[in-house]
Amino acid sequence: MKRVIVCDSGLGGLNVAAGFFASPGGVSGEKCEVIYFNAYPEKGSGFNTLPDERSQEELFRVILESMKKYSPDLCLIACNTLSIVYDRLAKWYQPPFPVRGIVDAAVEAMAEKLAADPDDSLLILGTKTTVESGVYASALIDRGFAEKRIKSLACPGLATLLESDPAAAEVAEKLSYYAVEAVKKFPGIRGKLYLAFCCTHFAFARDLWIEKFSRHFPEGIGVIDPNQVLAGKCGFQAEKFSYLSRIDFFPGARENMSRYFSVPAPAIAEALLQAEADSGLF
């Protein structure tokens, strides 16, 4: 049986892991074991708080080295920040197993929507590292899309809030604020605005994003969620699942995330309820 590691800095990548489980009309393919590897290093200190790019690269190198004992057939980086870090890291380090990031899948999905209607625009939503990298905007501009149709907005701290409780009042407040900021970026917009979830966590509040932004963009809101396509591209179907993490859950996260996945992927929900932190994971 093939073994696939799904890696994210936090719990957002569980949205990708869920795509490996059979469901009516869902993915099917070769059976595999999915190991979820939470790469969040320390509570209160994630990759976006590290002092520089080299620090991010070195930490991710250590994490990839620690995966070797699981002998994965594939490591799927279900994280925009870590995918960007890996692109830099790969220039001087390669692990002994294949690695695939989420960026390419996201760019393809964005380009498809922008090409469908020249009046539509795109808002790239992500962490500080993702937005400052400019990787998505640059890739789309290189494909010939007008820069005025593509804007970015960093959402610092939102991922952690969504893990703890996607329905929290503070999440709603932040999304309302982001909607107002988006209006400033797209004066006189004529077509639909697509929200690109360039952080795996943002899909936890999909309906709330649409609700808050629809109040300001009457031509309509669309969502581009790379989580939904990444697992399907691998051609595997999960038969076993396990969860690994160096840190314990943020307050409320275990219960809320278990509830969230109880229907689409019961194996994930059960693993989260049983999980214990392993300080020696990496």
C-alpha positions as CSV (number, residue, x, y, z in Angstrom):
1,M,0.0,0.0,0.0
2,K,1.3,3.5,-0.9
3,R,1.9,5.9,1.9
4,V,1.2,9.6,1.4
5,I,2.2,12.3,3.9
6,V,0.0,15.4,3.8
7,C,1.9,18.2,5.5
8,D,0.6,21.6,6.7
9,S,1.6,24.1,9.3
10,G,-1.6,23.7,11.3
11,L,-4.9,21.9,10.6
12,G,-5.9,23.5,7.3
13,G,-4.4,20.7,5.2
14,L,-7.0,18.4,6.7
15,N,-9.3,19.8,4.0
16,V,-6.9,18.2,1.5
17,A,-6.5,15.0,3.4
18,A,-10.3,14.6,3.4
19,G,-10.2,14.5,-0.4
20,F,-8.5,11.1,-0.2
21,F,-11.5,9.5,1.3
22,A,-14.2,7.8,-0.7
23,S,-17.5,9.5,-1.0
24,P,-20.4,9.4,-3.4
25,G,-19.0,10.9,-6.6
26,G,-15.7,11.4,-4.9
27,V,-12.2,10.3,-5.6
28,S,-11.2,6.7,-6.3
29,G,-8.0,5.0,-7.1
30,E,-5.1,3.0,-5.7
31,K,-5.5,2.4,-2.0
32,C,-3.1,4.3,0.3
33,E,-2.3,5.2,3.9
34,V,-2.5,8.9,4.6
35,I,-0.4,10.4,7.4
36,Y,-1.2,13.9,8.3
37,F,2.0,15.7,9.5
38,N,1.3,19.0,11.4
39,A,4.4,21.0,10.9
40,Y,3.5,23.9,13.2
41,P,6.7,24.2,15.3
42,E,5.7,25.9,18.6
43,K,2.5,27.4,20.0
44,G,2.6,31.1,19.3
45,S,5.5,30.7,16.9
46,G,4.7,29.5,13.4
47,F,6.6,29.8,10.1
48,N,5.3,33.3,9.5
49,T,6.9,34.6,12.7
50,L,10.4,33.3,12.0
51,P,13.0,36.1,11.5
52,D,14.0,35.4,7.9
53,E,13.7,33.2,4.8
54,R,16.7,31.1,5.7
55,S,15.2,30.3,9.1
56,Q,12.1,29.1,7.4
57,E,14.0,26.9,5.0
58,E,16.2,25.3,7.7
59,L,13.2,24.5,9.9
60,F,11.4,22.9,6.9
61,R,14.5,20.9,6.1
62,V,14.5,19.5,9.6
63,I,10.8,18.6,9.2
64,L,11.4,16.8,5.9
65,E,14.3,14.9,7.4
66,S,12.1,13.7,10.2
67,M,9.6,12.3,7.7
68,K,12.2,9.8,6.3
69,K,11.4,7.3,9.1
70,Y,7.9,6.9,7.7
71,S,9.2,6.0,4.2
72,P,6.6,8.0,2.3
73,D,5.9,7.4,-1.4
74,L,4.8,11.1,-1.7
75,C,4.8,14.2,0.5
76,L,2.0,16.5,-0.4
77,I,2.5,20.0,0.9
78,A,-1.0,21.1,1.6
79,C,0.1,24.6,2.6
80,N,0.7,27.7,0.6
81,T,3.4,29.1,2.9
82,L,5.3,25.8,3.1
83,S,5.0,25.3,-0.7
84,I,6.7,28.7,-1.2
85,V,9.3,27.9,1.4
86,Y,10.0,24.5,-0.3
87,D,10.5,26.2,-3.7
88,R,13.4,28.1,-2.1
89,L,14.6,25.2,-0.1
90,A,14.7,22.8,-3.1
91,K,17.5,24.9,-4.6
92,W,19.9,23.5,-1.9
93,Y,18.2,20.5,-0.4
94,Q,16.2,17.5,-1.7
95,P,14.6,14.8,0.5
96,P,14.8,11.2,-0.6
97,F,11.1,11.1,-1.6
98,P,8.9,13.0,-4.1
99,V,7.4,16.3,-2.9
100,R,4.5,18.1,-4.5
101,G,3.2,21.5,-3.4
102,I,-0.2,23.2,-3.7
103,V,0.9,26.3,-5.7
104,D,0.7,24.8,-9.2
105,A,-2.8,23.5,-8.6
106,A,-3.9,26.9,-7.3
107,V,-2.5,28.8,-10.2
108,E,-4.2,26.5,-12.7
109,A,-7.6,27.0,-11.0
110,M,-7.1,30.8,-10.9
111,A,-6.1,31.0,-14.5
112,E,-9.1,29.0,-15.6
113,K,-11.6,31.4,-13.9
114,L,-9.9,34.6,-15.1
115,A,-9.8,33.3,-18.7
116,A,-13.6,32.5,-18.6
117,D,-14.7,36.2,-18.4
118,P,-12.4,39.3,-19.0
119,D,-14.6,41.3,-16.6
120,D,-14.0,39.1,-13.6
121,S,-11.3,39.9,-11.0
122,L,-9.3,37.9,-8.4
123,L,-8.4,38.5,-4.8
124,I,-5.6,36.4,-3.5
125,L,-6.1,35.7,0.2
126,G,-3.3,34.2,2.2
127,T,-0.8,34.5,5.0
128,K,1.9,37.2,5.2
129,T,4.5,34.9,3.7
130,T,2.3,33.9,0.8
131,V,1.2,37.4,-0.1
132,E,4.6,39.0,0.2
133,S,6.1,36.3,-2.0
134,G,3.9,37.5,-4.9
135,V,4.1,34.0,-6.4
136,Y,0.5,33.8,-7.5
137,A,0.2,37.3,-8.9
138,S,3.5,36.9,-10.8
139,A,2.5,33.6,-12.3
140,L,-0.8,34.9,-13.5
141,I,0.6,38.1,-15.0
142,D,3.2,36.0,-16.7
143,R,0.3,34.1,-18.4
144,G,-0.9,37.4,-19.8
145,F,-3.6,38.4,-17.3
146,A,-3.9,42.1,-16.6
147,E,-2.4,43.2,-13.3
148,K,-5.4,45.4,-12.5
149,R,-7.6,42.3,-12.3
150,I,-5.4,40.6,-9.7
151,K,-4.9,41.9,-6.1
152,S,-3.7,40.3,-2.9
153,L,-4.6,40.7,0.8
154,A,-2.7,39.3,3.7
155,C,-4.8,37.9,6.6
156,P,-2.4,37.5,9.5
157,G,-3.6,35.4,12.5
158,L,-6.8,34.2,10.7
159,A,-5.7,30.6,10.2
160,T,-5.3,30.1,14.0
161,L,-8.7,31.6,14.7
162,L,-10.3,29.3,12.2
163,E,-8.7,26.2,13.7
164,S,-10.1,27.1,17.1
165,D,-13.7,28.0,16.0
166,P,-14.7,28.9,12.4
167,A,-18.0,30.3,13.7
168,A,-16.4,32.7,16.3
169,A,-17.5,36.3,16.3
170,E,-13.9,37.5,15.8
171,V,-13.7,35.5,12.5
172,A,-16.9,37.3,11.2
173,E,-15.4,40.6,12.2
174,K,-12.2,40.0,10.4
175,L,-14.0,38.8,7.2
176,S,-16.1,41.9,7.3
177,Y,-13.0,44.1,7.5
178,Y,-11.3,42.2,4.7
179,A,-14.4,42.8,2.5
180,V,-14.2,46.5,3.1
181,E,-10.4,46.4,2.2
182,A,-11.2,44.6,-1.0
183,V,-13.6,47.3,-2.1
184,K,-10.7,49.7,-2.0
185,K,-8.6,47.4,-4.2
186,F,-11.2,47.1,-6.9
187,P,-12.8,50.5,-7.5
188,G,-15.4,50.3,-10.3
189,I,-15.3,46.5,-10.6
190,R,-17.7,45.3,-13.3
191,G,-17.7,41.5,-13.1
192,K,-17.6,38.8,-10.5
193,L,-14.9,38.8,-7.8
194,Y,-13.2,35.5,-7.2
195,L,-11.8,34.8,-3.7
196,A,-8.7,32.6,-4.0
197,F,-8.2,30.7,-0.7
198,C,-4.3,30.6,-0.7
199,C,-4.4,29.3,2.8
200,T,-5.9,25.9,3.4
201,H,-7.6,27.1,6.6
202,F,-9.7,29.6,4.8
203,A,-12.1,27.0,3.4
204,F,-13.3,26.3,7.0
205,A,-15.4,29.6,6.7
206,R,-16.3,29.4,3.0
207,D,-20.0,30.3,3.5
208,L,-19.1,33.3,5.7
209,W,-16.6,34.6,3.2
210,I,-19.3,34.6,0.5
211,E,-21.8,36.2,2.9
212,K,-19.5,39.1,4.0
213,F,-18.2,39.9,0.5
214,S,-21.5,39.6,-1.3
215,R,-22.7,42.7,0.6
216,H,-20.1,44.8,-1.2
217,F,-19.8,43.1,-4.6
218,P,-23.3,42.9,-6.2
219,E,-22.0,41.3,-9.4
220,G,-21.3,38.1,-7.4
221,I,-18.6,36.3,-5.5
222,G,-16.9,33.1,-6.6
223,V,-14.5,30.9,-4.6
224,I,-11.3,29.2,-5.8
225,D,-10.4,26.5,-3.3
226,P,-7.2,24.4,-4.3
227,N,-8.0,22.1,-1.4
228,Q,-10.8,20.5,-3.5
229,V,-8.5,19.6,-6.4
230,L,-5.2,18.7,-4.9
231,A,-6.0,15.3,-3.5
232,G,-7.9,14.3,-6.6
233,K,-4.9,14.9,-8.8
234,C,-2.9,12.2,-6.9
235,G,-5.0,9.3,-7.9
236,F,-5.2,7.6,-4.5
237,Q,-8.0,6.7,-2.1
238,A,-7.3,6.5,1.6
239,E,-7.8,3.3,3.5
240,K,-5.9,4.3,6.7
241,F,-5.3,7.7,8.3
242,S,-3.2,8.9,11.2
243,Y,-2.4,12.3,12.7
244,L,1.0,13.5,13.9
245,S,1.8,16.8,15.6
246,R,4.6,18.3,17.8
247,I,2.1,20.6,19.6
248,D,-1.2,20.1,21.3
249,F,-4.3,21.6,19.7
250,F,-5.2,25.3,20.1
251,P,-8.1,25.8,22.5
252,G,-11.3,24.4,20.9
253,A,-9.6,23.1,17.8
254,R,-9.8,19.4,18.6
255,E,-13.5,19.5,19.2
256,N,-14.4,21.9,16.4
257,M,-12.3,20.1,13.8
258,S,-13.5,16.7,14.8
259,R,-17.1,17.9,14.4
260,Y,-16.3,19.5,11.0
261,F,-14.9,16.2,9.6
262,S,-17.3,13.8,11.2
263,V,-19.4,13.4,8.1
264,P,-17.0,13.9,5.1
265,A,-14.1,11.9,6.7
266,P,-14.9,10.1,10.0
267,A,-11.4,8.6,10.1
268,I,-10.0,12.1,10.4
269,A,-12.5,13.0,13.1
270,E,-11.6,10.0,15.1
271,A,-7.9,10.5,14.7
272,L,-8.2,14.0,16.0
273,L,-10.1,12.9,19.1
274,Q,-7.4,10.3,19.9
275,A,-4.3,12.4,19.0
276,E,-1.5,13.1,21.4
277,A,1.3,15.7,21.0
278,D,4.8,14.3,20.3
279,S,7.4,16.9,21.3
280,G,10.1,14.8,19.6
281,L,8.4,14.7,16.2
282,F,11.0,17.0,14.7
